[in-house]
Amino acid sequence: MGKYPGWPGGGSATGCMPPKAGEVLELDMEGVWREMEKLVKENLVKDIGICNFTLTKLNKLLNIAQIKPS
């Protein structure tokens, strides 16, 4: 588990608060999404989705996603 459980890629030590500026490096969105798509293709999960994405990040994801997010 990462430094901050409860937050993908990081967060507070309690897992309740988002990371502070500079605590988390940029997430490899394409790599993470490809791995989640594999889970769907292997029938390990039925659906994948997102939340709290900016329009910029959503558009970036939509350009690379083979499976569109819920």
C-alpha positions in Angstrom: 0.0 0.0 0.0 1.2 3.5 -0.7 2.2 6.2 1.7 -1.3 7.4 2.1 -3.9 4.6 2.2 -7.4 5.5 1.0 -6.3 7.8 -1.8 -5.1 6.5 -5.2 -1.6 7.7 -5.6 -1.5 9.4 -2.2 -3.4 11.4 0.4 -3.2 12.1 4.0 -1.7 9.7 6.6 -5.2 9.1 7.9 -6.7 8.4 4.5 -9.3 11.1 5.0 -7.8 14.1 3.3 -6.5 14.6 -0.2 -2.8 15.1 -0.7 -1.2 18.5 -0.3 0.4 20.3 -3.2 3.6 18.6 -4.1 2.9 15.4 -2.2 1.8 13.4 -5.2 3.5 13.1 -8.6 1.4 13.2 -11.8 -0.7 10.1 -12.2 -0.1 7.9 -15.3 -3.7 8.1 -16.3 -3.3 6.1 -19.5 -1.4 3.3 -17.8 -3.9 3.1 -14.9 -6.9 3.1 -17.3 -5.4 0.4 -19.5 -4.9 -1.8 -16.4 -8.6 -1.2 -15.4 -9.7 -2.0 -18.9 -7.9 -5.4 -18.5 -9.9 -6.1 -15.4 -13.2 -5.6 -17.5 -11.9 -7.8 -20.3 -10.9 -10.5 -17.8 -14.4 -10.4 -16.3 -13.0 -9.4 -12.9 -15.1 -6.2 -12.8 -18.2 -5.3 -14.7 -17.7 -1.6 -15.0 -15.1 1.1 -14.5 -15.6 4.8 -14.0 -14.2 8.1 -12.7 -15.2 10.9 -10.4 -13.9 14.4 -9.7 -12.2 14.8 -13.1 -11.7 18.2 -14.6 -13.0 18.6 -18.2 -9.4 18.6 -19.4 -8.6 15.3 -17.7 -11.9 13.8 -18.9 -11.3 14.7 -22.5 -7.7 13.3 -22.2 -9.2 10.0 -20.9 -11.9 9.9 -23.6 -9.2 10.2 -26.2 -7.3 7.1 -25.0 -10.0 4.9 -23.5 -11.1 1.8 -25.4 -13.8 1.3 -22.7 -15.6 4.6 -22.0 -15.9 5.4 -18.2 -19.2 5.2 -16.4 
